[in-house]
């Protein structure tokens, strides 16, 4: 099979990503190119496999000829969503590679510098040698304390102690989770309250996968080899480096054995730092947080205000274990965790394309707003204008969905004998909000403020990485510290609740319902064709993008969502009668059509009920004189082609069914589908039992 020519490739990119529109601000009036829809129609028709019968296997009919072009597959395009992500990657990488330095915007220059310094470093184009580079990290470590084993030659001989509590707090400022994983998050039970969670680390280097409960021979071998190479970069001889690696791994295995996997800790009431210190006096928590928060001005009573939920059993076992461990091994472990955190030399053997994607992902992770701003400039020419114009459209779509679902709740038999639960559900729906992308890159008042908020990044990758990690952690901690000094906490909590916890860049291509926010978050990377464009036919738009929004809305009313109220608090407020009726109607999603039914039930509910909501909203709000019967076919095709291709994720333990299964099971629940495609009763896409809750 021949590869696409450059001309055809860029034509493909144009077809799936570009729509040049002229929009009147404040209205939904849009002027689209005359050939826009014909090109879109040609695109989706090319994916069809007309040798397949839609009533036998609608997925194969809709997606049988779908395949991303080679250039996008090289950027990990496996299905529709990852193809969109790959197109976003391609746009940005092309810009970085052609950047001529003429751009005077400091933000753009900084992110280009970071990307290029990362790529130069990983492809051995950096001026510094490995020995010179690692000395930069050594300098940072020695600025925290001079008492480091390995770096201080006679440390072990002097049998010195290692102040692990203070140093763990210091390295946490750089994102390193040594001994204790410390996170700032909304309280699991009281979403309008920010707290610290203290729990065991992931030990992700010791284990092959983060989800694994223990290590195996392969993971230990790879980890040992990596530590050995790091020690040799520090000037340690080969045999000694191997000995240190074995020693540290054995120590970490003992740390892992302390983990209790106590999931109930997240349900505990938070306690003050002062209270935790009294409960576990073996750990000086005040010292830890003094180190962690040293960059901030704290109120005098800060130890009485900081709230913590902790895995007390693990912390108690950890304190006893470390108090019996010599400082030499404790210090070696923290030093190695620091170097590993910055993935020093970890990616040296990756392919060049892999290196480019990894470096771009780092920019996306550390500077999501800045990269989004650049992305929108490249994609649409004006970031602010695109977001301003899209906001009106998106809010209207979301309000239409809410209005339609309100009708469905009011007419549902689930609540026919439980009006109180109906009212609670209606309140939750009314309070649910859509978090639309906003890119705020403000102009700091002074150079000093600019240096704090956004460092001008250089061609030194290691310096950039250190600075960005510090910036990332400072931004997270500053929100919490601000809360300590706020008088109107209720207002502060509500503002923080809407924005805290997740930031997205153009490489994030999905939507997310957040239980504790009662909100749908919409990343910028999703707002592009073939999913979103104001020039798309309503049936096309509602079958894909609006379905995704409706899917997330329904998550607020699935088996997890039922346990949370309008404010995102754990409530368990549904009445028994409503729960029973909900269970009876949702039991259909556990029938033989669904594999791994118990595991995937929430996603199956969101898929089918979400598409139902999208369809009824389309019919009630978008019907016009131009609406044709074939638009219903387009609606279902658009839904199916949202899931063309393969995600590459094993579905055995996934909460999502495979793409083919989820498409065919969903359309099988719609009489509208059976009618429009004239499927005979009892055919695969027209089963006798059709699932519907609302």
N, C-alpha and C positions, 0 to 999 in steps of 0.2 A: 504494500500500500504506500503510495507516495505521500510526502508531507505537504502541508499547505504552503503555497507560495507566500512571500511576504505580503503581496497585495491582497490575497484572499484572507490571510490572517487578520490584517488590519480591518478589512471589510467585516470580518466576523466580530471583532471587538466593537466596531461601530454599531453593528446590528444589535448587540446585546447590552451596550452601555450608554450610547449617546442619544440624547433627544434634545434638539435645540428648540427651546420654547420662548415665547414672548408672553408674559403674564402681567395682567393689570393688578398692581398691588392692592390688597384689601378685597379682592374678588377672586372667584374661581375661573374667570375667563382665561382661556388659553388658546394661543395660535400655534398650530403644529405644522411641520413640513408636510407638503401634499403627499409625499411618498412614504411617510413614516409608518402608517399602519400596514401598507402593503409589504414593506420590508419585514416588519414584525410577524405578519401572517406567514410569509414565506419561511421565516426562521422556525416557527413552531410546527409548520407543516412538514418541514424537512426531518423533524424528529419522529414522525409517525411511521409505523410499520403497518401498512395497509394489508399485508398478508395475514395479519392477526385479526381475530374477531373481537371487537370491543366487549361483547357480552360473555366471552370465554376468559379473556385475560386483558383487562383494560390497561394495566400497566405496560404490558408488552406492546399493545396497540399504540399507546401514547408516547412511549419512550424507546421503542425497539431500535430506532436509528439514531438515538442521541449519543453523541460522543464529543467530548471537548477537543479542540485542536491540540496538536502536539505541544505547541509552545505553552499552552495553559496546563497541559498534563505535566509538563516539566516543573510547573509551579504547584503541583499537588492538586489539580482539579480532577476530582473523581465523580462528583455529582453536581447538580445545579448550584447549590449553595457554595460549594468549594470552587466551582468555576467562576462564580462572581468574585469570590475572595481572590482567586488567582488573577483575574482581570485587574482587580485593585492593586495587587502586588506588582503586576507587570507595568501598570501606569507609573507607579512610584519608582520602581527600580530603573525604568527607562529614563526618568527625570534625573535620578541620582547619577546615573552613568554618563549623561550628557551635560551635567551641570558645568557651567563655564566660569563660575565664580563672580559673575556680574551682578547677581542678585544682592541688593543692599540691605534686605530685611534681615535683622540679626537672628530672628527665630529660624528662618529658612537656612541661613548659613550654619547655625548651630546644629540643626538636625542632619544636614548634609555632612558636616564635619564628623558627627557621631557615626553615621552610617559608614562613611568612607574609612574612618579610623578603625572601626570594627572589622571591615572587610580586609583592609591592609594588614591588620594584626593577624587575622586568621589565615591569610594566604601568604604569610611570611614576607610581606612587602614593607612592614614597619621597619624603621631604622634601628630600633632597639633590639638587642639580642634577648633570648629567653632569660639569661642570667641578669641582664640589666632590668628587664621588665619586672621580674619577681622582686627585685630590690625596692621597687616602688611600693609594693604591698608590705614588704618588711618595714619600710619606713612608717607606714600607717600603723602597723602593729606596735612598733616601738614608741610611737606617740601616745599609745594607750597605756603601756607599761613597759619597763625595761626588763622585767623579770619573765623572760620567755625561755623555756627549754629549747634546745637546738640552736636558737639564736644566741643564747648566752652559754658558752661552752661548758662552764663548771656548774651549771644549774643543778644537775642531778647529783653531783658529788657533794654539794652543800646541803642536800636534803631540805631544800627550801619549800615553803608552802606556796600555793598559788591561789590568789584571791579570785576564785572562780565567779563569785556572785557579782563583784564589781565589773570584772572584765566581760562577763556575759551581758550585762547591761550596756557596756560600751560597744561591743560588737553588734548588738541588736540595733544600734543607730545606723548601721550599714546594711541592715536586713538579715544579719546572720542569726539563726535560731539555735544557739548553743545550749544544750541541756534542757532548756524550757522553751516551748513555743508560746510566744506572747503576741496576741492579736488585739486590735481595737475594732470592735464590732458592735452593732446594736444588740441589745439584750434579746436572747431568743424568746423570752416570755413577755418582755415589755419593749416593743420595737422602738419606742420613742426615748430610749435610754441607751446612751453609749457606755460601754464598759470594757474592761480588759478581760480577756480569757487567757488563762495560764494552763497549759496542757503539755503532754509529751510531744517532742519533735516527731517529724515524719520518718526520720532515719531512711530517707529515700535513696541515699547512696549505698547503704548496706543492703537494701532489698532491691530485687530486680525491678519491681514495680511498686509505686506508692501504695497501691491497694493491697499488696501482699502483707500477710500478718507476720512473716518471718523471712529470713534470708535463705539462700541456697548456695550450692557450690559455685555456680556461674557468677552470681552477683558478688560473692566474696572475692573470687579471682579477679574480676574486673576492678573492683574497689581497691584491692591490694596493689594491683599494677599501677593504678592511678596515683595512689599515695606514694608509692616508691618513686615514680617519676618526679613528683613534686619535691620530695626530699633530695633527690639528685640535683634538681634545679637550685636548691638551697646550698649545694656544695657538699652534701653528705655522701660518703662512699657507698658503693653499690650494696655491699653486704649489710652495712649499718642501716641503709635506707629500707632494705627488705625487712630487717628486724623491727624497725619502727612501725612499718606498715602492719606487720603481724600483731604487734603489741597494741596498736590503736584499734584495730579491728576487733580484737578480743575484748578490749575495753568497751567498745560500742555494742558488742553483743550482750554484754552484761547490762548496759543501759537499756537496751531493748527489752530485756527480760523483766525490767521493772514496770513496764507498761501494763496496765490493768484492762485497757479497752472498756473503760467505764463510760458508756454513752450517756448515763443519767446525769453526768456533771453539768451538761448544758441546761438542765432543768432546775438547778439549784438557785437559791436566792443569792444575789450578789452580796458581798460583804466589803467593808472598807479595808483599805491597805493596813490600817492600824489593827483592825480586828484579825486579819489574816496573820499579821506578825505575831500577835499574842497566841494564836492557835498553833503556829508552826515556828517556834523561836529558833530552830536550828538553821533557818535561812533568814538572812538579813534582807528582807524585802524592801525596806526603806533605802538601803544602799543600792539595790538593783535599780529601783525607779529613779533614784537621784542621778545615777549614771545615765540611764536611758533618757531622762528629761532635762539633762544639763543645759541644753540649748535654749530653754524656755524660762521665763520668769513665772514662778509658781506662787500662789497665795500662801500665807503662813500656815493655814490649816489643810494643806493639800493632802496629807496622809489620811485625813479624816474624810476627804471628799472623793478620792479615787476609789472606784468600785471595781471589784474583781470577782469573777467566777473561776474557780480553780479545781483541778484534779488533786485534791488534798492527799489522797492515798499515794499517788505517784510522787508528789512533791516530798512527802515524808520519807518514802523509800529512797528517793534521790538524795536527800540531805544525809541520811544515814550512810548511804553508799559512798558519797563523795568525801564525807568526813573521815572515812577509813581508807581513802585512796591517796597515794602520795602525789605531791604537787607536780612531779615530773610528767606523769602520764596525763593528768588533768590539763596541764598547760599544752602538751603536745596535741591533745584532742581539739582544743579550742583553736589553736594555730592552724591545724589542718582544715577544720571546718570553715575558717575564714577564707583560706585560699580556694577551697572547693566551691564555696558560695559564688565566687566570681568566675568559676568554670575555667580556671587558668589551664590552658593547653588542652582542654577537654575535646575541642572540635577540630583538632589539627588534621585528622584523617578524613573529614567530611568532603564531599564533592563541592566544586565551586558554586553550583546552583544552590546546594544546601546551605552553604555559607551565606550567600546573598539573602536567602529567605530568613535565616536565623538572625542576621544583622537587622533586617527590616522589622522582624518581629520584636526585637529589642527596642527599636525606636517606637513601635506601636505600644509596647508595654510601658515604657518610661515617659513618653511624651505623646500621649494619645490626642490631646487637644491640638497640639502644635502640628502633628502629622495630619490630623483631620482637616485643619485649616489649609494646609498645602494641598491635600488631596482634592478638596472642593475647588480650590483655585485652578488646579489642573483639569478637573472634570467639567466644571461649569463656568469657570472664569471669574466667579464672584461668590465667595463663601457666604457672606452675610446676606446677599440677595437671595441665594438659593434657599437658605434656611428660613428666611423671612417669608418667602413665597410658599414654601412647602408646609410651614407651620399651620397656616390657615386650612389648607387641604387636609392635612393629617388630623387636625382637631375635629374637622367636620366629619370625616370618616369615623373617627372614634366615637363621637357623639351619636352618630347614626347607629353604630353597633350597640351602644348602651341603650338607646331608645328602643331598639328592636328586642334586645334581651329583656328589657323591662316588661314588654308585652308578653314575652314567653314565660317569665316568672309569674306574672299575674294570671296567666291562663293555665299554668301547670297543675296537674293533679297531685304533684308531690306535696303541695301546700293546701290542698282542698280542705283539710281538717286541722290545719296548723297555721293560722294567720300570723301569729307572732313570729314564727320562723320566716315566713314570707317577708314580713316587714324588715326583719334583720338582714335578709338577703338583698332586698331592694336598697337598703341603706348602704350596704357594702358596695353594691354596684354603683350607686350614686357617687360615693366617695372615691371610687377607683379612678386613678388618673394615669395619663400617658406622659412619660418623661421623654420629651422630644429633644434631639441633640441640640446643644447650645455650645458654641465654641467661644470661650472667654479667654482671650489673650490680651489682657489689659496692658496699658502703658504705665510702668512703675513711675513713682514720683521722683526718684533719684537713682543715680548709678548704684549707690549702696543697696537700695531696695531691689534693684534689678539683679544684682549679684546674689542676693538671698533667694529670690524667687526663681531665677532661671540663669544658671551659669552659661557663659559663652563658651561653647565646647571647642576643644582644640583638636589637633591631629594626634594627640596622645590618647589612645583608646583606654588604657588603664586608669588614667586620671579622669577621663569622661565617665567611665563606669562607676568609679568611686563617688564622684560628684552627683551622678544621677541617682544612685542608690540612697545617698544621704538626703537628696531632695525629696525622693519618693517617701521615705520614712518620716521626714520632717513634715511633709504635707499631711500625712495620716495623723501624726501625733498633734499637730497644731490644732486640728479640729477638736480633739479631746481637751487640750489645754484651754482652748477658748471657752469650752463648756464650763471649766472650773471657775472662770471669771465672769460668766454671764449671770445677770440678775434675773432676767426674764427667761427662765429655762424652758418654759412651755413653748414659747415662740421659737427659741433656738432649736429645740428638739424637732419641731415640725419642719423647720428649714433643712436641718441636717438629714432627717429621715429621707427626704426626697432625693438627695444627691450623694449621700455617703456610701462608700463601700465598693462601688464599681465604676470604673472609667473605661470607655471604649474608644478605639480608634478605627480607622478604615478597614483593618483586617478582621474586625469582629462583624460577622455576617449572620445574625440571628436576632430574635427578639426574646425577651425574658420577662416572665411574671415573677415579681418578688413578693412572697407571702407577707414579710414583715413591713413592707411599704404599701401593700395593696396597690401596686403600680406596675405598669408595663414599661420596661426600658427598651428604647428603640435605638440601636447603634447606627451610626452614620453609614457604615459599610453596606447596610441593607437597602439604602434608598437609591436604587438604580435599576434599570431594566436588566433582565426581563421581568423583575418582580414589581418595581415601582417606577412609574413615570406618569405624569399627568396627561400625557398624550396617548396612553394605552386605552383601549376600549374598556368600559366599565366591567364587562364580563371577564376580561383577561385580568384586570387589576384585582377584582374581588375573588377570583379563583386562586390567586397566588398570594399577593401581599396582604390583602384584607383578611384572607383565610388565616394567615400567620398571626395577625393581630387578634382575630377572634379565637384562635387556638389558645393564645396566652390568656385572654379574658376568661375563657372557660376554666383555666387552671385555678382561678379564684373560687371555683365551685366544684372541684373534683374532691377525691377523698382526703387529700391534704388540705386543700383550700377551705373545706367545711369547718376546719378547726380554728380558723382565724377570722377575726371580726373586721369591721370597716376600717379600724385604725391599725390593723396589722398585729393585733395582740392575740395570743392564744386564748380562746374563749370557750370552745366546746358548747356553744349556746344553741345549737339546733335542737328542736324538740324531738322526742322519741318517734312520734307519728311520722314526721317528715323524714327522719333518718330511715325508718323502715320502708317507706314508699320509694325513697331514693335508691335504697339497696335493691328493692325488687326490680326497679326499672334498669338499674345499672348491671344487674346480674346477666343481662344479655351479652355484655362485653367479656363474659367468662365462658362463652360457648366454644364449641370445637373449632370455629373459624380462627380463633385467636391462639397463637402459640405463646408460651410464657405469659398466659393471660393475667395471672396474679401480679406479675412483675411489671407488665406494660399497661395495666388497666387505666391509670391516670392519663397516659399519653393517648391511648385509644379513645378514651372519652373526649379529650381535648381535640383530637383529630376530627372525629365524626360530628360531635356537637358544635365544634368550631366552624366546620364547613357548612353545617346546617344554618348557623347564625349568619355566616357570610352570604349564603344564598338568599335567605329571607330578607336580609338587609338590602341586597342587590335588587330584589324584586319590588320591595316597598319604596326604595329611595332613588333608584337609578333607572327605573322604567321610563322610556321615552318613546317618541314616535319612530326613532331609529332602531329600537330594540327588536331583534328578530328571533325566531325560534332557534336558529342555529347558534345564537348567543349562549343558550344553555349548554350546548355541546362545547362551546369555547370555554365556558366556566369550568366544566369538569376536566377538560383537557389541560387547562391552565393549572388546576389543582394537581393533576397527575404529574405534569412536567416540572412542578416544584420539587419533585422527588426523583427525577431521572438520574440514572447512574448509581454508583455505589459509594457509600460513605467510608468504606474501608474499616469500619468498626465492627468487631464481632458482636453479634446480637444475643449470644447465649446468656450473658448476664447484664444485658442492656435494658434500660427502662423503655427504649424505643424498639418497635418492631422493625424488621427490614423494610426498605422502601417499597418493594413490590407488595408485601403483605399489607402494609398500612394503606396503600392506594386502593387495592382491590377490596379490602374489607370496608373501607369508608364508602366507596361508591355503591357497594352492595347494600348499604343502609338507606339508599335514596330511591324512592319510587320515581322521582323526577328523572333520575338517570335511566332507569329501566324503560320509562316511557319514551324518552327522547331517542334512545338507541334501539328501541323495540326489542328488548330482551325477553325471551320467553320465561315464564314462571318456572322456577326450579333450576334455571341456568346458574352458572357460577357467580355471575354478577347480579343475579336476581334471586337471592335465597328467600325462603319463606319467612324466616325470622329476621326482622330489621330492627336494629337497636336505636333507641331514641329515649333520652331522659326528659329533655325540655321541649 
